[in-house]
Amino acid sequence: MKIAKKEIGVAVALALTIAALSVFYNTASQGDSMENSWEFQSAARLNSMYGLSSESSEYVQIMDANIQGKLKNGTFETVVPLIEALTREKGGFIVTIQMTFKDSLWSGEIVSKLPPANASAFTIETRQRIDENGRVISIQINIREFASSQNITDGEQYSTIKTFLSEEFEEEKETPEPVIQLMSVFPILVTGLVWVVGGLVVGVPLCFVSLGVVMLVKRVIIPLWKKEFSKLV
């Protein structure tokens, strides 16, 4: 049985259309799922950090935090003023700033007092400032709980955020030029290989199925339809 070129062309076009629609549908479904998951995780994280609870409102929860970060050499004097400004921006104040310069490196501790409602936002933005100039080593969060009828001092009503910072020397490692070029091409090669394998595994069977559908329509269904139509005429 001879297969016409037009039939092969129509089968390939049909297979490509089905594959494109499948990819579009799967991508849209995954995007919606990831967005819903991200919104749920973000809401849960904020509720946890703010100390929100469905329990009785007779208790007040206050969040404290200890932040430890490593900074690139020469960035300590940039990050400290940013944290000071951020503290005042969030309605808080600086308790103490302790700084030490040793072996050409800065280190120190900043103690900030924040209104409880702004403590988690301050912690998140401080982490971002550190990551822009180095890396965050750890964040430790503590929750203090008081009865609303309990007499607490003004200082206890604020959240205490302690930020420990220290500069570190960066080790310069030169990567050979051939390795850099290979690393830049490697992702493209992997992507191309994945597409080729996917095309062979999915595309070839899909093309055969599409060809069978085209031949069925052209050689069986259409002739039968023409025959029945001629009888009616």
BAFI-3210 file (N, C-alpha, C; in Angstrom, 3 decimals, decimal comma, padded with zeros to 6 digits):
// residues 233
n [1|2|3|4|5|6|7|8|9|10|11|12|13|14|15|16|17|18|19|20|21|22|23|24|25|26|27|28|29|30|31|32|33|34|35|36|37|38|39|40|41|42|43|44|45|46|47|48|49|50|51|52|53|54|55|56|57|58|59|60|61|62|63|64|65|66|67|68|69|70|71|72|73|74|75|76|77|78|79|80|81|82|83|84|85|86|87|88|89|90|91|92|93|94|95|96|97|98|99|100|101|102|103|104|105|106|107|108|109|110|111|112|113|114|115|116|117|118|119|120|121|122|123|124|125|126|127|128|129|130|131|132|133|134|135|136|137|138|139|140|141|142|143|144|145|146|147|148|149|150|151|152|153|154|155|156|157|158|159|160|161|162|163|164|165|166|167|168|169|170|171|172|173|174|175|176|177|178|179|180|181|182|183|184|185|186|187|188|189|190|191|192|193|194|195|196|197|198|199|200|201|202|203|204|205|206|207|208|209|210|211|212|213|214|215|216|217|218|219|220|221|222|223|224|225|226|227|228|229|230|231|232|233]
n.u [000,853|000,728|001,829|000,795|002,565|001,222|-000,466|001,377|002,400|000,108|-000,341|001,971|001,640|-000,726|000,164|002,091|000,402|-001,216|000,779|001,689|-000,626|-000,871|001,475|000,999|-001,320|-000,413|001,611|000,145|-001,471|000,458|001,527|-000,634|-000,921|001,592|001,467|-000,728|000,295|002,518|001,279|-000,130|001,975|003,343|001,424|001,118|003,711|003,951|001,903|002,937|005,322|004,385|003,137|000,440|-002,581|-005,246|-006,155|-007,267|-007,603|-006,464|-003,814|-000,623|001,683|005,117|007,703|011,125|014,435|017,523|020,029|022,521|025,218|027,523|029,702|030,883|034,267|034,793|032,172|030,874|030,686|028,795|026,468|025,725|024,736|022,464|020,888|020,444|018,899|016,728|015,687|014,655|012,835|010,918|009,700|011,180|014,034|017,569|019,360|021,997|025,194|027,868|031,164|034,044|037,336|039,603|042,505|042,212|039,520|036,045|033,762|030,786|027,902|024,480|021,824|018,439|015,304|011,982|008,548|006,204|004,509|005,986|008,219|008,729|008,735|010,926|012,960|012,949|013,638|016,127|017,558|017,559|019,141|021,598|022,097|022,477|024,990|026,585|026,172|023,592|023,999|022,521|019,233|017,603|014,602|012,589|009,728|007,955|005,495|002,849|000,401|-002,505|-003,403|-001,227|001,320|003,731|006,947|007,906|010,074|009,867|007,681|008,510|009,910|013,018|015,689|018,623|021,507|024,200|027,227|029,942|032,898|034,489|037,287|037,364|038,062|039,830|039,323|040,531|038,971|039,695|039,738|038,768|037,110|035,165|033,936|032,936|031,116|029,257|028,111|027,125|024,477|022,867|023,389|022,387|019,669|018,994|019,450|017,489|015,166|015,475|015,393|012,839|011,344|011,783|010,727|008,090|007,197|007,524|005,772|003,398|003,247|002,835|000,347|-001,191|-000,900|-002,278|-004,857|-005,314|-005,196|-007,321|-009,477|-009,251|-009,222|-011,207|-013,434|-014,166|-014,557|-016,752|-018,607|-018,977|-020,065|-022,514|-023,673|-023,963|-025,893|-028,101|-028,485]
n.v [-001,199|002,048|005,099|008,399|011,514|013,786|012,752|011,997|014,521|015,820|014,174|014,619|017,363|017,249|015,753|017,517|019,623|018,417|017,824|020,421|021,548|019,873|020,468|023,190|023,027|021,511|023,192|025,469|024,351|023,533|026,018|027,322|025,597|025,887|028,604|028,719|027,083|028,583|030,900|029,807|028,818|031,204|032,662|031,000|031,139|033,870|034,118|032,465|033,827|036,266|035,465|034,852|033,504|031,210|031,012|032,125|035,680|036,639|036,585|037,907|037,766|038,119|038,555|037,744|037,911|036,520|037,290|036,135|036,919|036,721|038,947|040,387|041,430|044,760|045,651|045,979|048,548|049,577|048,057|048,352|051,117|050,792|048,965|050,478|052,588|051,102|050,146|052,479|053,159|051,181|051,939|051,563|051,564|051,999|050,094|049,306|049,499|047,605|047,476|046,035|046,255|044,249|042,641|043,704|043,430|043,999|043,494|042,964|043,866|044,617|045,852|046,023|047,530|046,808|047,537|044,949|044,310|044,971|043,442|040,952|041,746|043,477|041,640|040,018|041,899|042,722|040,362|040,296|042,555|041,695|039,444|040,685|041,697|039,687|036,739|035,035|033,365|032,182|032,341|032,860|032,513|033,598|033,297|035,253|035,162|036,882|037,441|039,374|040,817|041,070|043,001|044,536|045,827|048,797|048,208|045,429|045,233|045,622|044,067|042,380|042,504|041,078|041,569|039,974|040,584|039,924|040,469|038,714|037,379|036,891|034,077|034,034|032,261|031,211|030,225|028,001|029,052|027,260|025,606|027,402|028,090|025,574|025,141|027,127|026,209|023,738|023,655|024,183|021,995|019,913|020,625|020,440|017,678|016,591|017,450|016,084|013,362|013,371|013,939|011,621|009,605|010,387|011,789|010,158|007,788|009,285|010,492|008,233|007,374|009,616|009,492|007,110|007,939|009,930|008,411|006,684|008,461|009,561|007,354|005,620|006,712|009,085|008,049|006,284|008,127|009,661|007,710|007,093|009,588|009,887|007,990|009,135|011,334]
n.w [000,000|-001,008|000,334|000,168|-000,327|000,533|002,474|004,427|005,076|006,111|008,320|009,891|010,430|011,932|014,133|015,232|015,956|017,936|019,834|020,480|021,636|023,869|025,329|025,897|027,486|029,707|030,691|031,459|033,466|035,371|036,001|037,286|039,479|040,799|041,425|043,187|045,216|046,016|047,008|049,154|050,797|051,314|052,734|054,965|056,028|056,684|058,559|060,545|061,216|062,091|064,320|064,365|065,566|066,179|068,670|071,933|072,359|074,623|075,001|074,088|071,505|070,874|068,605|068,533|067,108|065,944|063,754|061,656|059,611|056,840|055,279|052,208|051,751|052,665|052,583|054,969|056,093|054,464|054,796|057,492|057,853|056,218|057,656|059,957|058,885|057,965|060,350|061,574|059,611|059,901|062,206|064,537|066,823|067,386|069,694|070,520|068,882|068,094|067,033|065,500|064,296|062,819|061,643|059,097|058,620|059,201|061,897|063,845|065,918|065,761|067,564|067,424|068,171|067,540|066,636|067,316|065,149|062,915|062,976|061,646|058,939|058,987|059,582|057,268|055,254|056,188|055,872|053,073|052,501|053,514|051,910|049,486|049,760|050,640|052,436|054,220|057,217|059,335|060,781|063,689|065,360|067,999|070,072|072,274|074,807|076,306|078,814|078,231|080,363|081,904|083,446|081,610|080,782|078,870|077,244|076,946|075,336|072,782|069,864|069,736|067,650|066,802|064,975|063,694|062,178|059,977|058,128|055,404|053,682|050,196|048,327|045,425|042,587|039,625|036,737|034,151|030,718|028,622|030,163|031,045|028,601|027,893|029,981|029,423|027,086|027,735|029,060|026,809|025,156|026,744|026,886|024,161|023,755|025,405|024,091|021,664|022,457|023,615|021,329|019,805|021,450|021,942|019,674|017,313|017,632|017,827|015,318|013,679|014,623|013,932|011,159|010,634|011,342|009,409|007,012|007,473|007,468|004,889|003,113|003,859|005,377|003,938|001,211|001,758|002,635|000,325|-001,328|-000,061|-000,212|-002,970|-003,477|-002,298|-003,908]
ca.u [000,000|001,560|001,378|001,066|003,301|000,265|-000,942|002,443|002,451|-001,042|-000,137|002,978|001,022|-001,672|000,942|002,659|-000,690|-001,580|001,876|001,697|-001,756|-000,574|002,472|000,356|-002,235|000,368|002,304|-000,838|-001,896|001,553|001,654|-001,685|-000,626|002,717|001,033|-001,546|001,176|003,340|000,428|-000,431|003,179|003,641|000,466|001,450|004,959|003,696|001,130|003,836|006,293|003,688|002,588|-001,014|-003,104|-006,706|-006,470|-007,851|-006,866|-006,019|-002,358|000,082|002,917|006,134|008,767|012,509|015,220|018,968|020,442|023,977|025,573|028,892|029,714|032,076|035,229|034,548|030,747|030,332|030,357|027,609|025,297|025,321|023,799|021,205|020,102|020,005|017,795|015,581|015,119|013,823|011,742|009,897|009,171|011,960|015,197|018,785|019,756|023,462|025,982|029,220|031,952|035,451|038,154|040,761|043,071|041,661|038,130|035,082|032,749|030,031|026,543|023,491|020,621|017,335|013,993|010,943|007,174|005,968|003,854|006,952|009,433|008,987|009,107|012,293|013,842|013,031|014,373|017,521|018,140|017,790|020,295|022,810|022,314|022,975|026,395|027,249|025,281|023,031|024,404|021,411|018,233|016,933|013,409|012,018|008,417|007,608|004,045|002,429|-001,038|-002,880|-003,606|000,055|002,043|005,054|007,615|007,916|011,089|009,390|006,631|009,154|010,682|014,462|016,341|020,075|022,136|025,645|027,839|031,404|033,436|035,382|038,016|036,900|039,132|039,701|039,672|040,448|038,496|040,285|038,852|038,012|036,050|034,093|033,217|032,182|029,985|028,244|027,448|026,563|023,006|022,234|023,489|021,454|018,303|018,816|019,342|016,169|014,165|015,626|014,859|011,394|010,772|011,804|009,862|006,687|006,857|007,408|004,470|002,301|003,159|002,217|-001,076|-001,811|-000,959|-003,380|-006,118|-005,467|-005,514|-008,672|-010,439|-009,173|-009,422|-012,366|-014,606|-014,584|-015,217|-018,074|-019,521|-019,300|-020,949|-023,839|-024,212|-024,367|-027,141|-029,166|-028,683]
ca.v [000,000|003,241|006,251|009,644|012,534|014,683|012,095|012,108|015,922|016,096|013,442|015,344|018,606|016,882|015,357|018,726|020,380|017,731|017,997|021,814|021,734|019,161|021,247|024,411|022,692|021,096|024,371|026,316|023,673|023,598|027,404|027,583|024,829|026,500|029,889|028,456|026,559|029,684|031,767|029,116|028,783|032,560|033,029|030,230|031,650|035,174|033,890|031,910|034,820|037,309|034,896|034,837|032,276|031,178|030,854|033,269|036,934|037,076|036,525|038,695|037,126|039,044|037,817|038,201|037,188|036,676|037,118|036,061|036,982|036,948|039,977|040,516|042,388|046,148|045,982|046,161|049,960|049,869|047,345|048,886|052,240|050,310|048,371|051,591|053,277|050,188|050,109|053,682|053,107|050,274|052,465|051,119|052,365|051,244|050,007|049,376|049,060|047,250|047,206|045,710|046,179|043,418|041,929|044,334|043,014|044,522|042,609|043,695|043,470|045,690|045,463|046,909|047,324|047,029|047,186|043,544|044,176|045,190|042,662|039,958|042,461|043,952|040,477|039,615|042,902|042,656|039,212|040,683|043,467|040,905|038,609|041,532|042,023|038,515|035,588|034,827|032,085|031,605|033,224|032,184|033,264|033,227|033,898|035,488|035,298|037,540|037,613|040,769|041,463|041,109|044,265|044,364|047,107|049,303|047,488|044,089|045,325|045,689|042,921|042,616|041,870|041,204|041,239|039,758|040,684|039,841|040,405|037,601|037,478|036,004|033,398|034,180|031,054|031,432|029,070|027,973|029,527|026,170|025,131|028,405|027,931|024,326|025,314|027,964|025,447|022,514|023,685|024,122|020,610|019,090|020,946|019,852|016,228|016,287|017,633|015,011|012,138|013,530|013,829|010,223|008,776|010,807|012,277|009,105|007,100|010,208|010,654|007,033|007,417|010,654|008,982|006,163|008,686|010,579|007,390|006,201|009,468|009,775|006,160|004,835|007,509|009,967|007,270|005,821|009,283|010,013|006,659|007,290|010,839|009,671|007,251|010,070|012,210]
ca.w [000,000|-001,156|001,129|-000,549|000,422|001,182|003,689|005,428|005,512|006,971|009,572|010,678|010,916|012,987|015,312|015,824|016,584|019,181|020,791|020,940|022,550|025,116|026,072|026,377|028,583|030,875|031,235|032,137|034,690|036,332|036,453|038,274|040,682|041,489|041,973|044,375|046,259|046,523|047,818|050,410|051,617|051,764|053,779|056,166|056,585|057,308|059,776|061,561|061,651|062,832|065,548|064,332|066,155|066,323|070,078|072,619|072,228|075,938|075,014|073,085|071,089|070,375|067,939|068,572|066,112|065,844|062,361|061,501|058,204|056,393|054,254|051,377|052,274|052,278|052,516|056,322|056,285|053,645|055,301|058,800|057,688|055,651|058,743|060,800|058,205|057,918|061,709|061,759|058,635|060,437|063,463|065,682|067,186|067,629|071,106|070,552|067,725|068,514|065,835|065,730|063,079|063,128|060,491|057,881|058,442|060,165|062,470|064,857|066,272|065,800|068,303|067,049|068,793|066,538|066,996|066,946|063,848|061,850|063,242|060,602|057,717|059,184|059,484|055,868|054,480|056,624|055,176|051,683|052,466|053,725|050,730|048,405|050,022|051,206|052,594|055,551|057,786|060,084|061,400|064,807|065,754|069,289|070,329|073,681|074,964|077,545|079,021|077,995|081,660|082,606|083,343|081,008|080,585|077,493|076,490|076,641|074,331|071,475|069,399|069,718|066,511|066,885|063,695|063,827|060,851|059,925|056,776|055,126|052,427|049,137|047,612|043,974|041,846|038,193|035,985|032,808|029,656|027,969|031,060|031,010|027,340|027,941|030,901|028,779|026,023|028,298|029,204|025,489|024,704|027,529|026,430|022,833|023,891|025,977|023,043|020,681|023,050|023,717|019,987|019,370|022,288|021,823|018,341|016,293|017,745|017,549|013,864|013,123|014,951|013,100|009,788|010,579|011,354|008,102|006,012|007,756|007,009|003,436|002,294|004,285|005,758|002,826|000,139|002,203|002,672|-001,068|-001,859|000,525|-000,728|-004,380|-003,462|-001,971|-005,081]
c.u [000,883|000,947|001,761|001,795|002,367|-000,244|000,096|002,520|001,318|-000,881|000,872|002,399|000,049|-000,937|001,528|001,593|-001,089|-000,510|001,900|000,565|-001,501|000,408|001,846|-000,546|-001,475|001,069|001,352|-001,275|-000,823|001,726|000,627|-001,400|000,496|002,309|000,204|-000,695|002,000|002,519|000,130|000,783|003,515|002,708|000,787|002,699|004,729|002,894|002,018|004,768|005,630|003,094|001,073|-001,519|-004,609|-007,121|-007,021|-006,972|-006,407|-004,494|-001,777|001,404|003,863|007,298|010,120|013,309|016,699|019,380|021,961|024,313|027,053|028,851|030,993|032,984|034,935|033,092|030,124|029,866|029,179|026,353|024,807|024,392|022,461|020,305|019,606|018,801|016,547|014,896|014,193|012,635|010,590|009,385|009,928|013,113|016,372|019,110|021,266|024,017|027,401|030,002|033,409|036,162|039,439|041,180|042,429|040,226|037,272|034,191|031,993|028,619|025,666|022,256|019,539|016,080|012,921|009,561|006,884|005,361|004,830|008,190|009,742|009,388|010,536|013,284|014,039|013,872|015,837|018,234|018,451|019,005|021,609|023,123|022,834|024,466|027,175|026,285|024,815|023,423|023,237|020,481|017,513|015,794|012,870|010,694|008,212|006,113|003,720|000,906|-001,369|-003,086|-002,299|000,727|003,444|005,638|007,570|008,934|010,639|008,308|007,197|009,822|012,155|015,078|017,844|020,683|023,646|026,249|029,351|031,838|034,344|036,056|037,453|038,096|038,871|040,202|039,450|040,038|039,102|039,264|038,117|036,871|034,866|033,263|032,370|030,963|028,890|027,465|026,700|025,049|022,279|022,254|022,501|020,017|018,020|018,652|017,979|015,080|014,244|015,035|013,341|010,703|010,721|010,795|008,384|006,305|006,631|006,106|003,292|002,128|002,493|000,719|-001,809|-001,935|-002,092|-004,731|-006,376|-005,865|-006,924|-009,711|-010,471|-009,614|-010,651|-013,588|-015,096|-015,192|-016,595|-019,067|-019,952|-020,280|-022,364|-024,483|-024,717|-025,671|-028,321|-029,497|-029,311]
c.v [001,241|004,413|007,530|010,640|013,490|014,076|012,182|013,529|016,278|015,406|014,139|016,623|018,328|016,501|016,564|019,547|019,753|017,932|019,409|022,074|021,051|019,938|022,493|024,120|022,322|022,271|025,259|025,694|023,749|025,002|027,747|026,860|025,455|027,819|029,696|027,955|027,671|030,606|031,118|029,116|030,165|032,975|032,298|030,767|032,982|035,007|033,372|032,980|035,935|036,785|034,888|033,494|032,375|031,030|032,155|034,498|037,477|037,092|037,323|038,000|038,149|038,234|038,504|037,378|037,508|036,343|037,122|036,021|037,209|037,921|039,918|041,595|043,795|046,557|046,218|047,597|050,400|049,273|047,936|050,098|051,809|049,716|049,458|052,295|052,412|050,101|051,298|053,689|052,241|050,718|052,039|052,050|051,436|051,266|050,155|048,971|048,814|046,838|046,958|045,612|045,441|042,652|042,393|043,929|043,600|043,386|043,391|043,182|044,713|045,164|046,494|046,524|047,717|046,800|045,757|043,375|044,310|044,301|041,680|040,626|042,980|042,800|040,055|040,602|042,968|041,491|039,557|041,610|042,689|040,063|039,420|041,826|040,853|037,349|035,482|033,429|031,416|032,715|032,408|033,075|032,705|033,974|034,018|035,729|035,885|037,522|039,087|041,530|041,634|042,467|044,004|045,749|047,523|048,545|046,103|044,097|045,388|044,358|043,303|041,815|042,134|040,714|041,151|039,716|040,566|039,720|039,188|037,822|036,472|035,386|033,469|032,910|031,294|030,140|029,094|028,347|028,392|025,646|026,089|028,256|026,661|024,438|026,154|027,207|024,237|022,560|023,580|022,694|019,713|019,331|020,330|018,347|015,816|016,398|016,506|013,713|012,211|013,394|012,403|009,382|009,093|011,115|011,183|008,319|008,013|010,424|009,437|006,995|008,430|010,198|007,980|006,851|009,321|009,566|006,845|007,169|009,536|008,557|005,340|005,718|008,363|009,175|006,766|006,969|009,689|008,999|006,831|008,547|010,681|008,900|008,180|010,955|011,423]
c.w [000,000|-000,382|000,403|000,338|001,154|002,492|004,805|005,973|006,445|008,324|010,480|011,251|012,051|014,268|016,017|016,538|017,916|020,240|021,362|021,921|023,891|025,979|026,673|027,566|029,849|031,513|032,007|033,461|035,760|036,872|037,509|039,574|041,488|042,120|043,226|045,530|046,868|047,407|049,162|051,330|052,150|052,891|055,085|056,829|057,297|058,597|060,894|062,107|062,453|064,141|065,554|064,844|066,260|067,781|070,659|072,477|073,577|076,035|073,853|072,775|070,464|069,828|068,133|067,563|066,257|064,412|062,294|060,018|057,977|055,222|053,431|051,960|051,743|052,242|053,891|056,523|055,417|054,256|056,622|058,659|057,090|056,728|059,697|060,178|058,174|059,284|061,932|060,803|059,141|061,810|064,694|065,987|067,480|069,123|071,221|069,194|068,212|067,266|066,211|064,374|063,420|061,874|059,191|057,595|059,555|060,663|063,530|065,036|066,348|066,514|068,015|067,824|067,780|067,129|066,528|065,555|062,692|061,976|062,123|059,293|057,807|059,029|058,029|055,061|054,908|055,962|053,726|051,558|052,626|052,490|049,550|048,554|050,619|051,271|054,049|056,034|058,516|060,561|062,473|065,303|067,059|069,490|071,829|073,772|076,334|077,622|078,872|079,308|082,432|082,396|082,796|080,735|079,124|076,646|076,087|075,575|072,917|071,153|069,337|068,576|066,620|065,570|063,893|062,419|060,962|058,468|056,637|053,779|051,429|048,435|046,123|043,292|040,369|037,494|034,591|031,735|028,956|028,834|031,056|029,739|027,340|028,838|030,273|027,713|026,581|028,476|027,863|024,963|025,433|027,080|025,073|022,888|024,437|024,918|022,005|021,204|023,166|022,370|019,493|020,135|022,065|020,387|017,328|016,428|017,418|016,059|013,215|013,403|014,084|011,655|009,632|010,547|009,996|007,039|006,215|007,230|005,492|002,639|002,686|004,491|004,594|001,668|000,523|002,211|001,268|-001,661|-001,356|-000,006|-002,162|-004,437|-003,183|-003,165|-006,225]
res [m|k|i|a|k|k|e|i|g|v|a|v|a|l|a|l|t|i|a|a|l|s|v|f|y|n|t|a|s|q|g|d|s|m|e|n|s|w|e|f|q|s|a|a|r|l|n|s|m|y|g|l|s|s|e|s|s|e|y|v|q|i|m|d|a|n|i|q|g|k|l|k|n|g|t|f|e|t|v|v|p|l|i|e|a|l|t|r|e|k|g|g|f|i|v|t|i|q|m|t|f|k|d|s|l|w|s|g|e|i|v|s|k|l|p|p|a|n|a|s|a|f|t|i|e|t|r|q|r|i|d|e|n|g|r|v|i|s|i|q|i|n|i|r|e|f|a|s|s|q|n|i|t|d|g|e|q|y|s|t|i|k|t|f|l|s|e|e|f|e|e|e|k|e|t|p|e|p|v|i|q|l|m|s|v|f|p|i|l|v|t|g|l|v|w|v|v|g|g|l|v|v|g|v|p|l|c|f|v|s|l|g|v|v|m|l|v|k|r|v|i|i|p|l|w|k|k|e|f|s|k|l|v]
***
